[in-house]
């Protein structure tokens, strides 16, 4: 059964256009009602039935819309009042994304067409099973903490299975261009925040719910654009930069000057956002994608990626060593403070001014905790679910996945995660080599740009996107392998050798 077949006499393009119009009208209308009513509950009540309806009637359309909603989620929460007044489970608009993924997963289960399980799919399935079992872990401070933790750890991975079923070449291209354009829009808004002013709704959020990491000193506050946090903004810009670079291929790019201008804006916004981890991962991803484009061996691809990071460090040292930004713009200017903060962290990533040593230490402690607590602390122990639902446990997450998996899922989580790390990177590399087109490079690039942050459900716009892209890539590769197996010519095997019995005539060999 198919859920996306256009009615007789109606083209899919016309139906898609009307669906976009319905979505736009309903979204704007519900936003206006929320502004008047001063609560997000009405917005969620209007939007969730619409999401369910689109998921059942046209799942590909909802997948295409999802990046738009996830990117503007933080903006909607700040622009419309009322999110902080809801006493149950926080802001209700946060559940719209998970509801969309759950309904899309139900559609996936109820339709045919998914490829056979690959090695990566089996590992992801094992990860899903462990995440569900860890809901009952008493160390996280109650069952509700475990159930809430699924929204951050388990639900985003549903996009992997959705991608394997609905991640066709056409859908993946549409999602890629949406991400590229959205990263440009987010970059422009973030640069406006950083160098012009924060709009009133963003200032209200900074004053009421801002956190320490936003403040860089000298009265400088990090930009966060349309996102729920500065970290999410940086990671999405990193993904957007990789997507723009992959789409720069002659066969798919915009006019070259416009394409280069868009890449430059996104790169500048990423630099001035002043998150060093995303800068390093962007360099790594660009090096890996470049080597894969040249069809180099896996070890050479890895060396290229590391070399790109080394080049970044050397280049940053050459620029920042002379204090060029401060000399040009003044030591107290916003650009100078942001640039010096970024360059000092890149040139000396383990120095006193860098947060990397603390992140590495926390990750190491998290990994070793898996040996002290082999069954972990539960699905909600490393994310916001612990602080929201648990009375006996506090959020103890680390910056990177290995530490979080050791704390949450124990030794089983570590084993499954490193298996997933191996299978996912191998799939991305093989897809890039086999397809020989920008689409294969896109999957590998997104994997590298989000490396070690695949289970961070706090990155609302990025986590589900990574899993969808990986699932789509795995589905394309699995289907291609199945087609190759079907088209291989059957080879007639020679009969087994047997000794000739005494008196039996000699057998004539067939040529």
HELIX and SHEET records of a PDB file:
HELIX    1   1 UNK A   12  UNK A   37  1                                  26    
HELIX    2   2 UNK A   40  UNK A   57  1                                  18    
HELIX    3   3 UNK A   59  UNK A   79  1                                  21    
HELIX    4   4 UNK A   83  UNK A   85  5                                   3    
HELIX    5   5 UNK A   92  UNK A   94  5                                   3    
HELIX    6   6 UNK A   95  UNK A  109  1                                  15    
HELIX    7   7 UNK A  119  UNK A  133  1                                  15    
HELIX    8   8 UNK A  134  UNK A  136  5                                   3    
HELIX    9   9 UNK A  138  UNK A  140  5                                   3    
HELIX   10  10 UNK A  143  UNK A  153  1                                  11    
HELIX   11  11 UNK A  155  UNK A  157  5                                   3    
HELIX   12  12 UNK A  158  UNK A  166  1                                   9    
HELIX   13  13 UNK A  169  UNK A  195  1                                  27    
HELIX   14  14 UNK A  200  UNK A  209  1                                  10    
HELIX   15  15 UNK A  212  UNK A  214  5                                   3    
HELIX   16  16 UNK A  230  UNK A  246  1                                  17    
HELIX   17  17 UNK A  256  UNK A  273  1                                  18    
HELIX   18  18 UNK A  276  UNK A  293  1                                  18    
HELIX   19  19 UNK A  298  UNK A  320  1                                  23    
HELIX   20  20 UNK A  324  UNK A  329  1                                   6    
HELIX   21  21 UNK A  334  UNK A  347  1                                  14    
HELIX   22  22 UNK A  356  UNK A  372  1                                  17    
HELIX   23  23 UNK A  384  UNK A  389  1                                   6    
HELIX   24  24 UNK A  401  UNK A  435  1                                  35    
HELIX   25  25 UNK A  438  UNK A  449  1                                  12    
HELIX   26  26 UNK A  460  UNK A  487  1                                  28    
SHEET    1   A 2 UNK A 215  UNK A 217  0                                        
SHEET    2   A 2 UNK A 220  UNK A 221 -1                                        
END                                                                             
